[in-house]
């Protein structure tokens, strides 16, 4: 499992592994859907892509795009972030973007 805190180069993180982790988080969220007050199409929910970014100031991180969830679904995004933290992925390193 990649250690996001110790990566010195952006390409050290296996983006396929991260996409799979976000998909697993979505599957677990489905099991807890009655506890998550968010507009989500649970039937088609999934991670469609992940990417690496670097800002002009040198900050680096990752974005995970999840399809079939409202952009305003904060409770769902929080659940996904907490799941990733459980996998030793720092939540502030992965931005969750949701879209219909």
Secondary structure as a PSIPRED ss2 file (coil, helix, strand):
# PSIPRED VFORMAT (PSIPRED V4.0)

   1 X C   1.000  0.000  0.000
   2 X C   1.000  0.000  0.000
   3 X C   1.000  0.000  0.000
   4 X H   0.000  1.000  0.000
   5 X H   0.000  1.000  0.000
   6 X H   0.000  1.000  0.000
   7 X C   1.000  0.000  0.000
   8 X C   1.000  0.000  0.000
   9 X C   1.000  0.000  0.000
  10 X H   0.000  1.000  0.000
  11 X H   0.000  1.000  0.000
  12 X H   0.000  1.000  0.000
  13 X C   1.000  0.000  0.000
  14 X C   1.000  0.000  0.000
  15 X H   0.000  1.000  0.000
  16 X H   0.000  1.000  0.000
  17 X H   0.000  1.000  0.000
  18 X H   0.000  1.000  0.000
  19 X H   0.000  1.000  0.000
  20 X H   0.000  1.000  0.000
  21 X H   0.000  1.000  0.000
  22 X H   0.000  1.000  0.000
  23 X H   0.000  1.000  0.000
  24 X H   0.000  1.000  0.000
  25 X H   0.000  1.000  0.000
  26 X H   0.000  1.000  0.000
  27 X H   0.000  1.000  0.000
  28 X H   0.000  1.000  0.000
  29 X H   0.000  1.000  0.000
  30 X H   0.000  1.000  0.000
  31 X H   0.000  1.000  0.000
  32 X C   1.000  0.000  0.000
  33 X H   0.000  1.000  0.000
  34 X H   0.000  1.000  0.000
  35 X H   0.000  1.000  0.000
  36 X C   1.000  0.000  0.000
  37 X C   1.000  0.000  0.000
  38 X C   1.000  0.000  0.000
  39 X C   1.000  0.000  0.000
  40 X E   0.000  0.000  1.000
  41 X C   1.000  0.000  0.000
  42 X C   1.000  0.000  0.000
  43 X C   1.000  0.000  0.000
  44 X C   1.000  0.000  0.000
  45 X C   1.000  0.000  0.000
  46 X E   0.000  0.000  1.000
  47 X E   0.000  0.000  1.000
  48 X E   0.000  0.000  1.000
  49 X E   0.000  0.000  1.000
  50 X E   0.000  0.000  1.000
  51 X E   0.000  0.000  1.000
  52 X E   0.000  0.000  1.000
  53 X E   0.000  0.000  1.000
  54 X E   0.000  0.000  1.000
  55 X C   1.000  0.000  0.000
  56 X C   1.000  0.000  0.000
  57 X C   1.000  0.000  0.000
  58 X C   1.000  0.000  0.000
  59 X C   1.000  0.000  0.000
  60 X E   0.000  0.000  1.000
  61 X E   0.000  0.000  1.000
  62 X E   0.000  0.000  1.000
  63 X E   0.000  0.000  1.000
  64 X E   0.000  0.000  1.000
  65 X E   0.000  0.000  1.000
  66 X E   0.000  0.000  1.000
  67 X E   0.000  0.000  1.000
  68 X C   1.000  0.000  0.000
  69 X E   0.000  0.000  1.000
  70 X C   1.000  0.000  0.000
  71 X C   1.000  0.000  0.000
  72 X C   1.000  0.000  0.000
  73 X C   1.000  0.000  0.000
  74 X H   0.000  1.000  0.000
  75 X H   0.000  1.000  0.000
  76 X H   0.000  1.000  0.000
  77 X H   0.000  1.000  0.000
  78 X H   0.000  1.000  0.000
  79 X H   0.000  1.000  0.000
  80 X H   0.000  1.000  0.000
  81 X H   0.000  1.000  0.000
  82 X H   0.000  1.000  0.000
  83 X H   0.000  1.000  0.000
  84 X H   0.000  1.000  0.000
  85 X H   0.000  1.000  0.000
  86 X H   0.000  1.000  0.000
  87 X C   1.000  0.000  0.000
  88 X C   1.000  0.000  0.000
  89 X C   1.000  0.000  0.000
  90 X C   1.000  0.000  0.000
  91 X H   0.000  1.000  0.000
  92 X H   0.000  1.000  0.000
  93 X H   0.000  1.000  0.000
  94 X E   0.000  0.000  1.000
  95 X E   0.000  0.000  1.000
  96 X E   0.000  0.000  1.000
  97 X E   0.000  0.000  1.000
  98 X E   0.000  0.000  1.000
  99 X E   0.000  0.000  1.000
 100 X C   1.000  0.000  0.000
